[in-house]
């Protein structure tokens, strides 16, 4: 149970390095920098944290950016 975060981090690093070799680096780097959104979403879902209006606006803007980036 304690090793799970380390294993997930290692897997994420491997996936990121494979994506940078095989994929479009600009897309991979932008999507890789979205970890704060994932952290807030996990805190909202599992810890029932409140999301402030500013955080909600940031999450919506980030998701809109993903849609715009994927539509190019």
PDB file of N, CA, C and O in Angstrom, chain B, residues numbered from 101:
ATOM      1  N   UNK B 101       0.819  -1.189   0.000  1.00  0.00           N
ATOM      2  CA  UNK B 101       0.000   0.000   0.000  1.00  0.00           C
ATOM      3  C   UNK B 101       0.863   1.253   0.000  1.00  0.00           C
ATOM      4  O   UNK B 101       0.527   2.226  -0.675  1.00  0.00           O
ATOM      5  N   UNK B 102       1.946   1.254   0.725  1.00  0.00           N
ATOM      6  CA  UNK B 102       2.836   2.407   0.748  1.00  0.00           C
ATOM      7  C   UNK B 102       3.600   2.570  -0.553  1.00  0.00           C
ATOM      8  O   UNK B 102       3.991   3.686  -0.894  1.00  0.00           O
ATOM      9  N   UNK B 103       3.820   1.510  -1.275  1.00  0.00           N
ATOM     10  CA  UNK B 103       4.587   1.577  -2.510  1.00  0.00           C
ATOM     11  C   UNK B 103       3.752   2.075  -3.685  1.00  0.00           C
ATOM     12  O   UNK B 103       4.309   2.427  -4.724  1.00  0.00           O
ATOM     13  N   UNK B 104       2.442   2.112  -3.543  1.00  0.00           N
ATOM     14  CA  UNK B 104       1.572   2.480  -4.662  1.00  0.00           C
ATOM     15  C   UNK B 104       1.877   3.861  -5.252  1.00  0.00           C
ATOM     16  O   UNK B 104       1.953   3.970  -6.475  1.00  0.00           O
ATOM     17  N   UNK B 105       2.055   4.918  -4.458  1.00  0.00           N
ATOM     18  CA  UNK B 105       2.385   6.215  -5.071  1.00  0.00           C
ATOM     19  C   UNK B 105       3.689   6.180  -5.867  1.00  0.00           C
ATOM     20  O   UNK B 105       3.780   6.787  -6.933  1.00  0.00           O
ATOM     21  N   UNK B 106       4.680   5.483  -5.362  1.00  0.00           N
ATOM     22  CA  UNK B 106       5.947   5.369  -6.083  1.00  0.00           C
ATOM     23  C   UNK B 106       5.796   4.612  -7.396  1.00  0.00           C
ATOM     24  O   UNK B 106       6.376   4.991  -8.413  1.00  0.00           O
ATOM     25  N   UNK B 107       5.019   3.547  -7.364  1.00  0.00           N
ATOM     26  CA  UNK B 107       4.778   2.768  -8.579  1.00  0.00           C
ATOM     27  C   UNK B 107       4.005   3.606  -9.602  1.00  0.00           C
ATOM     28  O   UNK B 107       4.315   3.575 -10.793  1.00  0.00           O
ATOM     29  N   UNK B 108       3.002   4.351  -9.136  1.00  0.00           N
ATOM     30  CA  UNK B 108       2.242   5.207 -10.048  1.00  0.00           C
ATOM     31  C   UNK B 108       3.110   6.322 -10.623  1.00  0.00           C
ATOM     32  O   UNK B 108       2.994   6.642 -11.806  1.00  0.00           O
ATOM     33  N   UNK B 109       3.972   6.914  -9.810  1.00  0.00           N
ATOM     34  CA  UNK B 109       4.877   7.954 -10.288  1.00  0.00           C
ATOM     35  C   UNK B 109       5.840   7.398 -11.328  1.00  0.00           C
ATOM     36  O   UNK B 109       6.089   8.034 -12.352  1.00  0.00           O
ATOM     37  N   UNK B 110       6.378   6.222 -11.067  1.00  0.00           N
ATOM     38  CA  UNK B 110       7.279   5.582 -12.021  1.00  0.00           C
ATOM     39  C   UNK B 110       6.560   5.273 -13.331  1.00  0.00           C
ATOM     40  O   UNK B 110       7.108   5.495 -14.411  1.00  0.00           O
ATOM     41  N   UNK B 111       5.331   4.759 -13.236  1.00  0.00           N
ATOM     42  CA  UNK B 111       4.548   4.478 -14.439  1.00  0.00           C
ATOM     43  C   UNK B 111       4.229   5.744 -15.221  1.00  0.00           C
ATOM     44  O   UNK B 111       4.272   5.751 -16.451  1.00  0.00           O
ATOM     45  N   UNK B 112       3.910   6.811 -14.501  1.00  0.00           N
ATOM     46  CA  UNK B 112       3.646   8.081 -15.166  1.00  0.00           C
ATOM     47  C   UNK B 112       4.867   8.628 -15.874  1.00  0.00           C
ATOM     48  O   UNK B 112       4.766   9.168 -16.975  1.00  0.00           O
ATOM     49  N   UNK B 113       6.022   8.487 -15.243  1.00  0.00           N
ATOM     50  CA  UNK B 113       7.266   8.943 -15.866  1.00  0.00           C
ATOM     51  C   UNK B 113       7.570   8.138 -17.118  1.00  0.00           C
ATOM     52  O   UNK B 113       7.989   8.698 -18.131  1.00  0.00           O
ATOM     53  N   UNK B 114       7.366   6.846 -17.057  1.00  0.00           N
ATOM     54  CA  UNK B 114       7.574   6.006 -18.245  1.00  0.00           C
ATOM     55  C   UNK B 114       6.607   6.379 -19.364  1.00  0.00           C
ATOM     56  O   UNK B 114       6.999   6.467 -20.527  1.00  0.00           O
ATOM     57  N   UNK B 115       5.347   6.595 -19.009  1.00  0.00           N
ATOM     58  CA  UNK B 115       4.356   6.972 -20.018  1.00  0.00           C
ATOM     59  C   UNK B 115       4.684   8.321 -20.637  1.00  0.00           C
ATOM     60  O   UNK B 115       4.529   8.504 -21.845  1.00  0.00           O
ATOM     61  N   UNK B 116       5.139   9.271 -19.816  1.00  0.00           N
ATOM     62  CA  UNK B 116       5.499  10.596 -20.321  1.00  0.00           C
ATOM     63  C   UNK B 116       6.688  10.511 -21.268  1.00  0.00           C
ATOM     64  O   UNK B 116       6.691  11.150 -22.321  1.00  0.00           O
ATOM     65  N   UNK B 117       7.699   9.727 -20.902  1.00  0.00           N
ATOM     66  CA  UNK B 117       8.876   9.615 -21.769  1.00  0.00           C
ATOM     67  C   UNK B 117       8.524   8.916 -23.083  1.00  0.00           C
ATOM     68  O   UNK B 117       9.038   9.284 -24.139  1.00  0.00           O
ATOM     69  N   UNK B 118       7.656   7.919 -23.021  1.00  0.00           N
ATOM     70  CA  UNK B 118       7.227   7.262 -24.264  1.00  0.00           C
ATOM     71  C   UNK B 118       6.413   8.201 -25.131  1.00  0.00           C
ATOM     72  O   UNK B 118       6.544   8.192 -26.355  1.00  0.00           O
ATOM     73  N   UNK B 119       5.571   9.014 -24.504  1.00  0.00           N
ATOM     74  CA  UNK B 119       4.746   9.953 -25.268  1.00  0.00           C
ATOM     75  C   UNK B 119       5.589  11.042 -25.915  1.00  0.00           C
ATOM     76  O   UNK B 119       5.284  11.479 -27.025  1.00  0.00           O
ATOM     77  N   UNK B 120       6.647  11.489 -25.239  1.00  0.00           N
ATOM     78  CA  UNK B 120       7.481  12.523 -25.836  1.00  0.00           C
ATOM     79  C   UNK B 120       8.284  11.991 -27.012  1.00  0.00           C
ATOM     80  O   UNK B 120       8.627  12.746 -27.922  1.00  0.00           O
ATOM     81  N   UNK B 121       8.587  10.704 -27.003  1.00  0.00           N
ATOM     82  CA  UNK B 121       9.302  10.121 -28.142  1.00  0.00           C
ATOM     83  C   UNK B 121       8.371   9.840 -29.318  1.00  0.00           C
ATOM     84  O   UNK B 121       8.742  10.054 -30.472  1.00  0.00           O
ATOM     85  N   UNK B 122       7.179   9.369 -29.028  1.00  0.00           N
ATOM     86  CA  UNK B 122       6.270   8.914 -30.072  1.00  0.00           C
ATOM     87  C   UNK B 122       5.243   9.956 -30.495  1.00  0.00           C
ATOM     88  O   UNK B 122       4.741   9.901 -31.618  1.00  0.00           O
ATOM     89  N   UNK B 123       4.922  10.901 -29.625  1.00  0.00           N
ATOM     90  CA  UNK B 123       3.833  11.831 -29.895  1.00  0.00           C
ATOM     91  C   UNK B 123       4.321  13.233 -30.201  1.00  0.00           C
ATOM     92  O   UNK B 123       5.522  13.482 -30.315  1.00  0.00           O
ATOM     93  N   UNK B 124       3.377  14.134 -30.330  1.00  0.00           N
ATOM     94  CA  UNK B 124       3.644  15.542 -30.560  1.00  0.00           C
ATOM     95  C   UNK B 124       4.056  16.177 -29.231  1.00  0.00           C
ATOM     96  O   UNK B 124       3.268  16.205 -28.286  1.00  0.00           O
ATOM     97  N   UNK B 125       5.274  16.681 -29.157  1.00  0.00           N
ATOM     98  CA  UNK B 125       5.816  17.173 -27.896  1.00  0.00           C
ATOM     99  C   UNK B 125       5.003  18.327 -27.319  1.00  0.00           C
ATOM    100  O   UNK B 125       4.857  18.425 -26.100  1.00  0.00           O
ATOM    101  N   UNK B 126       4.477  19.191 -28.162  1.00  0.00           N
ATOM    102  CA  UNK B 126       3.706  20.326 -27.650  1.00  0.00           C
ATOM    103  C   UNK B 126       2.428  19.845 -26.958  1.00  0.00           C
ATOM    104  O   UNK B 126       2.053  20.383 -25.917  1.00  0.00           O
ATOM    105  N   UNK B 127       1.775  18.865 -27.509  1.00  0.00           N
ATOM    106  CA  UNK B 127       0.550  18.327 -26.904  1.00  0.00           C
ATOM    107  C   UNK B 127       0.883  17.588 -25.618  1.00  0.00           C
ATOM    108  O   UNK B 127       0.198  17.756 -24.609  1.00  0.00           O
ATOM    109  N   UNK B 128       1.925  16.774 -25.648  1.00  0.00           N
ATOM    110  CA  UNK B 128       2.306  15.988 -24.475  1.00  0.00           C
ATOM    111  C   UNK B 128       2.703  16.900 -23.320  1.00  0.00           C
ATOM    112  O   UNK B 128       2.332  16.639 -22.176  1.00  0.00           O
ATOM    113  N   UNK B 129       3.449  17.958 -23.599  1.00  0.00           N
ATOM    114  CA  UNK B 129       3.897  18.836 -22.518  1.00  0.00           C
ATOM    115  C   UNK B 129       2.735  19.611 -21.913  1.00  0.00           C
ATOM    116  O   UNK B 129       2.700  19.821 -20.700  1.00  0.00           O
ATOM    117  N   UNK B 130       1.780  20.041 -22.742  1.00  0.00           N
ATOM    118  CA  UNK B 130       0.618  20.755 -22.206  1.00  0.00           C
ATOM    119  C   UNK B 130      -0.241  19.825 -21.360  1.00  0.00           C
ATOM    120  O   UNK B 130      -0.635  20.186 -20.251  1.00  0.00           O
ATOM    121  N   UNK B 131      -0.530  18.650 -21.861  1.00  0.00           N
ATOM    122  CA  UNK B 131      -1.350  17.705 -21.095  1.00  0.00           C
ATOM    123  C   UNK B 131      -0.626  17.211 -19.848  1.00  0.00           C
ATOM    124  O   UNK B 131      -1.265  16.922 -18.836  1.00  0.00           O
ATOM    125  N   UNK B 132       0.694  17.112 -19.908  1.00  0.00           N
ATOM    126  CA  UNK B 132       1.464  16.690 -18.748  1.00  0.00           C
ATOM    127  C   UNK B 132       1.483  17.727 -17.638  1.00  0.00           C
ATOM    128  O   UNK B 132       1.722  17.392 -16.478  1.00  0.00           O
ATOM    129  N   UNK B 133       1.235  18.976 -17.983  1.00  0.00           N
ATOM    130  CA  UNK B 133       1.263  20.034 -16.972  1.00  0.00           C
ATOM    131  C   UNK B 133      -0.088  20.217 -16.280  1.00  0.00           C
ATOM    132  O   UNK B 133      -0.254  21.157 -15.503  1.00  0.00           O
ATOM    133  N   UNK B 134      -1.039  19.353 -16.542  1.00  0.00           N
ATOM    134  CA  UNK B 134      -2.373  19.485 -15.971  1.00  0.00           C
ATOM    135  C   UNK B 134      -2.535  18.788 -14.622  1.00  0.00           C
ATOM    136  O   UNK B 134      -3.660  18.615 -14.152  1.00  0.00           O
ATOM    137  N   UNK B 135      -1.439  18.389 -13.998  1.00  0.00           N
ATOM    138  CA  UNK B 135      -1.550  17.653 -12.741  1.00  0.00           C
ATOM    139  C   UNK B 135      -2.276  18.420 -11.640  1.00  0.00           C
ATOM    140  O   UNK B 135      -2.922  17.775 -10.813  1.00  0.00           O
ATOM    141  N   UNK B 136      -2.216  19.758 -11.569  1.00  0.00           N
ATOM    142  CA  UNK B 136      -2.988  20.417 -10.500  1.00  0.00           C
ATOM    143  C   UNK B 136      -4.495  20.214 -10.639  1.00  0.00           C
ATOM    144  O   UNK B 136      -5.202  20.125  -9.635  1.00  0.00           O
ATOM    145  N   UNK B 137      -4.990  20.140 -11.868  1.00  0.00           N
ATOM    146  CA  UNK B 137      -6.419  19.908 -12.082  1.00  0.00           C
ATOM    147  C   UNK B 137      -6.800  18.518 -11.588  1.00  0.00           C
ATOM    148  O   UNK B 137      -7.859  18.339 -10.985  1.00  0.00           O
ATOM    149  N   UNK B 138      -5.956  17.551 -11.838  1.00  0.00           N
ATOM    150  CA  UNK B 138      -6.215  16.191 -11.383  1.00  0.00           C
ATOM    151  C   UNK B 138      -6.204  16.137  -9.852  1.00  0.00           C
ATOM    152  O   UNK B 138      -7.030  15.456  -9.245  1.00  0.00           O
ATOM    153  N   UNK B 139      -5.272  16.853  -9.238  1.00  0.00           N
ATOM    154  CA  UNK B 139      -5.193  16.885  -7.780  1.00  0.00           C
ATOM    155  C   UNK B 139      -6.453  17.482  -7.167  1.00  0.00           C
ATOM    156  O   UNK B 139      -6.988  16.944  -6.198  1.00  0.00           O
ATOM    157  N   UNK B 140      -6.927  18.590  -7.728  1.00  0.00           N
ATOM    158  CA  UNK B 140      -8.145  19.227  -7.219  1.00  0.00           C
ATOM    159  C   UNK B 140      -9.347  18.314  -7.441  1.00  0.00           C
ATOM    160  O   UNK B 140     -10.206  18.198  -6.567  1.00  0.00           O
ATOM    161  N   UNK B 141      -9.415  17.664  -8.603  1.00  0.00           N
ATOM    162  CA  UNK B 141     -10.534  16.764  -8.885  1.00  0.00           C
ATOM    163  C   UNK B 141     -10.547  15.575  -7.930  1.00  0.00           C
ATOM    164  O   UNK B 141     -11.610  15.182  -7.449  1.00  0.00           O
ATOM    165  N   UNK B 142      -9.386  15.004  -7.652  1.00  0.00           N
ATOM    166  CA  UNK B 142      -9.318  13.885  -6.713  1.00  0.00           C
ATOM    167  C   UNK B 142      -9.702  14.320  -5.305  1.00  0.00           C
ATOM    168  O   UNK B 142     -10.388  13.584  -4.596  1.00  0.00           O
ATOM    169  N   UNK B 143      -9.266  15.512  -4.893  1.00  0.00           N
ATOM    170  CA  UNK B 143      -9.645  16.023  -3.575  1.00  0.00           C
ATOM    171  C   UNK B 143     -11.150  16.268  -3.504  1.00  0.00           C
ATOM    172  O   UNK B 143     -11.769  16.032  -2.467  1.00  0.00           O
ATOM    173  N   UNK B 144     -11.731  16.734  -4.588  1.00  0.00           N
ATOM    174  CA  UNK B 144     -13.170  16.979  -4.632  1.00  0.00           C
ATOM    175  C   UNK B 144     -13.945  15.669  -4.534  1.00  0.00           C
ATOM    176  O   UNK B 144     -14.922  15.575  -3.792  1.00  0.00           O
ATOM    177  N   UNK B 145     -13.510  14.664  -5.278  1.00  0.00           N
ATOM    178  CA  UNK B 145     -14.236  13.394  -5.330  1.00  0.00           C
ATOM    179  C   UNK B 145     -14.041  12.565  -4.055  1.00  0.00           C
ATOM    180  O   UNK B 145     -15.012  12.081  -3.473  1.00  0.00           O
ATOM    181  N   UNK B 146     -12.798  12.405  -3.631  1.00  0.00           N
ATOM    182  CA  UNK B 146     -12.525  11.468  -2.542  1.00  0.00           C
ATOM    183  C   UNK B 146     -12.545  12.109  -1.157  1.00  0.00           C
ATOM    184  O   UNK B 146     -12.931  11.458  -0.186  1.00  0.00           O
ATOM    185  N   UNK B 147     -12.140  13.359  -1.051  1.00  0.00           N
ATOM    186  CA  UNK B 147     -12.065  14.007   0.255  1.00  0.00           C
ATOM    187  C   UNK B 147     -13.197  14.998   0.486  1.00  0.00           C
ATOM    188  O   UNK B 147     -13.294  15.611   1.549  1.00  0.00           O
ATOM    189  N   UNK B 148     -14.053  15.148  -0.526  1.00  0.00           N
ATOM    190  CA  UNK B 148     -15.196  16.054  -0.460  1.00  0.00           C
ATOM    191  C   UNK B 148     -14.784  17.491  -0.148  1.00  0.00           C
ATOM    192  O   UNK B 148     -15.466  18.202   0.590  1.00  0.00           O
ATOM    193  N   UNK B 149     -13.648  17.903  -0.729  1.00  0.00           N
ATOM    194  CA  UNK B 149     -13.178  19.274  -0.578  1.00  0.00           C
ATOM    195  C   UNK B 149     -14.083  20.208  -1.379  1.00  0.00           C
ATOM    196  O   UNK B 149     -14.652  19.812  -2.397  1.00  0.00           O
ATOM    197  N   UNK B 150     -14.208  21.428  -0.920  1.00  0.00           N
ATOM    198  CA  UNK B 150     -14.971  22.430  -1.663  1.00  0.00           C
ATOM    199  C   UNK B 150     -14.096  23.028  -2.753  1.00  0.00           C
ATOM    200  O   UNK B 150     -12.895  23.226  -2.568  1.00  0.00           O
ATOM    201  N   UNK B 151     -14.711  23.310  -3.879  1.00  0.00           N
ATOM    202  CA  UNK B 151     -14.015  23.981  -4.974  1.00  0.00           C
ATOM    203  C   UNK B 151     -14.531  25.413  -5.010  1.00  0.00           C
ATOM    204  O   UNK B 151     -15.729  25.650  -5.164  1.00  0.00           O
ATOM    205  N   UNK B 152     -13.606  26.368  -4.865  1.00  0.00           N
ATOM    206  CA  UNK B 152     -14.010  27.774  -4.869  1.00  0.00           C
ATOM    207  C   UNK B 152     -14.385  28.205  -6.284  1.00  0.00           C
ATOM    208  O   UNK B 152     -14.136  27.488  -7.253  1.00  0.00           O
ATOM    209  N   UNK B 153     -14.979  29.374  -6.383  1.00  0.00           N
ATOM    210  CA  UNK B 153     -15.382  29.895  -7.696  1.00  0.00           C
ATOM    211  C   UNK B 153     -14.163  30.088  -8.600  1.00  0.00           C
ATOM    212  O   UNK B 153     -14.226  29.812  -9.798  1.00  0.00           O
ATOM    213  N   UNK B 154     -13.065  30.557  -8.033  1.00  0.00           N
ATOM    214  CA  UNK B 154     -11.846  30.767  -8.820  1.00  0.00           C
ATOM    215  C   UNK B 154     -11.296  29.418  -9.302  1.00  0.00           C
ATOM    216  O   UNK B 154     -10.886  29.291 -10.456  1.00  0.00           O
ATOM    217  N   UNK B 155     -11.288  28.431  -8.433  1.00  0.00           N
ATOM    218  CA  UNK B 155     -10.828  27.108  -8.834  1.00  0.00           C
ATOM    219  C   UNK B 155     -11.735  26.515  -9.905  1.00  0.00           C
ATOM    220  O   UNK B 155     -11.253  25.924 -10.871  1.00  0.00           O
ATOM    221  N   UNK B 156     -13.039  26.670  -9.739  1.00  0.00           N
ATOM    222  CA  UNK B 156     -13.984  26.169 -10.743  1.00  0.00           C
ATOM    223  C   UNK B 156     -13.785  26.831 -12.095  1.00  0.00           C
ATOM    224  O   UNK B 156     -13.864  26.177 -13.136  1.00  0.00           O
ATOM    225  N   UNK B 157     -13.526  28.135 -12.073  1.00  0.00           N
ATOM    226  CA  UNK B 157     -13.250  28.850 -13.326  1.00  0.00           C
ATOM    227  C   UNK B 157     -11.968  28.337 -13.970  1.00  0.00           C
ATOM    228  O   UNK B 157     -11.901  28.167 -15.187  1.00  0.00           O
ATOM    229  N   UNK B 158     -10.959  28.093 -13.151  1.00  0.00           N
ATOM    230  CA  UNK B 158      -9.702  27.553 -13.673  1.00  0.00           C
ATOM    231  C   UNK B 158      -9.865  26.161 -14.256  1.00  0.00           C
ATOM    232  O   UNK B 158      -9.284  25.843 -15.294  1.00  0.00           O
ATOM    233  N   UNK B 159     -10.650  25.338 -13.593  1.00  0.00           N
ATOM    234  CA  UNK B 159     -10.903  23.986 -14.102  1.00  0.00           C
ATOM    235  C   UNK B 159     -11.657  24.047 -15.422  1.00  0.00           C
ATOM    236  O   UNK B 159     -11.325  23.326 -16.363  1.00  0.00           O
ATOM    237  N   UNK B 160     -12.672  24.907 -15.496  1.00  0.00           N
ATOM    238  CA  UNK B 160     -13.441  25.044 -16.740  1.00  0.00           C
ATOM    239  C   UNK B 160     -12.556  25.567 -17.870  1.00  0.00           C
ATOM    240  O   UNK B 160     -12.651  25.087 -18.999  1.00  0.00           O
ATOM    241  N   UNK B 161     -11.698  26.546 -17.578  1.00  0.00           N
ATOM    242  CA  UNK B 161     -10.801  27.081 -18.604  1.00  0.00           C
ATOM    243  C   UNK B 161      -9.805  26.019 -19.068  1.00  0.00           C
ATOM    244  O   UNK B 161      -9.479  25.941 -20.253  1.00  0.00           O
ATOM    245  N   UNK B 162      -9.328  25.207 -18.132  1.00  0.00           N
ATOM    246  CA  UNK B 162      -8.397  24.144 -18.480  1.00  0.00           C
ATOM    247  C   UNK B 162      -9.057  23.101 -19.366  1.00  0.00           C
ATOM    248  O   UNK B 162      -8.477  22.668 -20.361  1.00  0.00           O
ATOM    249  N   UNK B 163     -10.274  22.696 -19.003  1.00  0.00           N
ATOM    250  CA  UNK B 163     -10.986  21.714 -19.826  1.00  0.00           C
ATOM    251  C   UNK B 163     -11.300  22.270 -21.207  1.00  0.00           C
ATOM    252  O   UNK B 163     -11.226  21.548 -22.201  1.00  0.00           O
ATOM    253  N   UNK B 164     -11.648  23.541 -21.271  1.00  0.00           N
ATOM    254  CA  UNK B 164     -11.883  24.170 -22.572  1.00  0.00           C
ATOM    255  C   UNK B 164     -10.596  24.187 -23.398  1.00  0.00           C
ATOM    256  O   UNK B 164     -10.623  23.963 -24.608  1.00  0.00           O
ATOM    257  N   UNK B 165      -9.480  24.453 -22.738  1.00  0.00           N
ATOM    258  CA  UNK B 165      -8.203  24.429 -23.441  1.00  0.00           C
ATOM    259  C   UNK B 165      -7.863  23.054 -23.991  1.00  0.00           C
ATOM    260  O   UNK B 165      -7.302  22.937 -25.081  1.00  0.00           O
ATOM    261  N   UNK B 166      -8.205  22.009 -23.236  1.00  0.00           N
ATOM    262  CA  UNK B 166      -7.970  20.644 -23.727  1.00  0.00           C
ATOM    263  C   UNK B 166      -8.804  20.379 -24.971  1.00  0.00           C
ATOM    264  O   UNK B 166      -8.322  19.785 -25.936  1.00  0.00           O
ATOM    265  N   UNK B 167     -10.053  20.819 -24.945  1.00  0.00           N
ATOM    266  CA  UNK B 167     -10.927  20.629 -26.107  1.00  0.00           C
ATOM    267  C   UNK B 167     -10.386  21.381 -27.314  1.00  0.00           C
ATOM    268  O   UNK B 167     -10.360  20.840 -28.419  1.00  0.00           O
ATOM    269  N   UNK B 168      -9.957  22.616 -27.115  1.00  0.00           N
ATOM    270  CA  UNK B 168      -9.413  23.407 -28.217  1.00  0.00           C
ATOM    271  C   UNK B 168      -8.133  22.767 -28.742  1.00  0.00           C
ATOM    272  O   UNK B 168      -7.926  22.703 -29.954  1.00  0.00           O
ATOM    273  N   UNK B 169      -7.277  22.295 -27.850  1.00  0.00           N
ATOM    274  CA  UNK B 169      -6.031  21.672 -28.261  1.00  0.00           C
ATOM    275  C   UNK B 169      -6.292  20.382 -29.037  1.00  0.00           C
ATOM    276  O   UNK B 169      -5.606  20.100 -30.019  1.00  0.00           O
ATOM    277  N   UNK B 170      -7.263  19.610 -28.609  1.00  0.00           N
ATOM    278  CA  UNK B 170      -7.531  18.345 -29.291  1.00  0.00           C
ATOM    279  C   UNK B 170      -8.243  18.532 -30.622  1.00  0.00           C
ATOM    280  O   UNK B 170      -8.234  17.630 -31.460  1.00  0.00           O
ATOM    281  N   UNK B 171      -8.864  19.699 -30.828  1.00  0.00           N
ATOM    282  CA  UNK B 171      -9.604  19.937 -32.064  1.00  0.00           C
ATOM    283  C   UNK B 171      -8.718  20.449 -33.190  1.00  0.00           C
ATOM    284  O   UNK B 171      -9.183  20.591 -34.321  1.00  0.00           O
ATOM    285  N   UNK B 172      -7.478  20.722 -32.909  1.00  0.00           N
ATOM    286  CA  UNK B 172      -6.621  21.291 -33.958  1.00  0.00           C
ATOM    287  C   UNK B 172      -6.205  20.297 -34.988  1.00  0.00           C
ATOM    288  O   UNK B 172      -5.485  20.643 -35.925  1.00  0.00           O
TER     289      UNK B 172
END
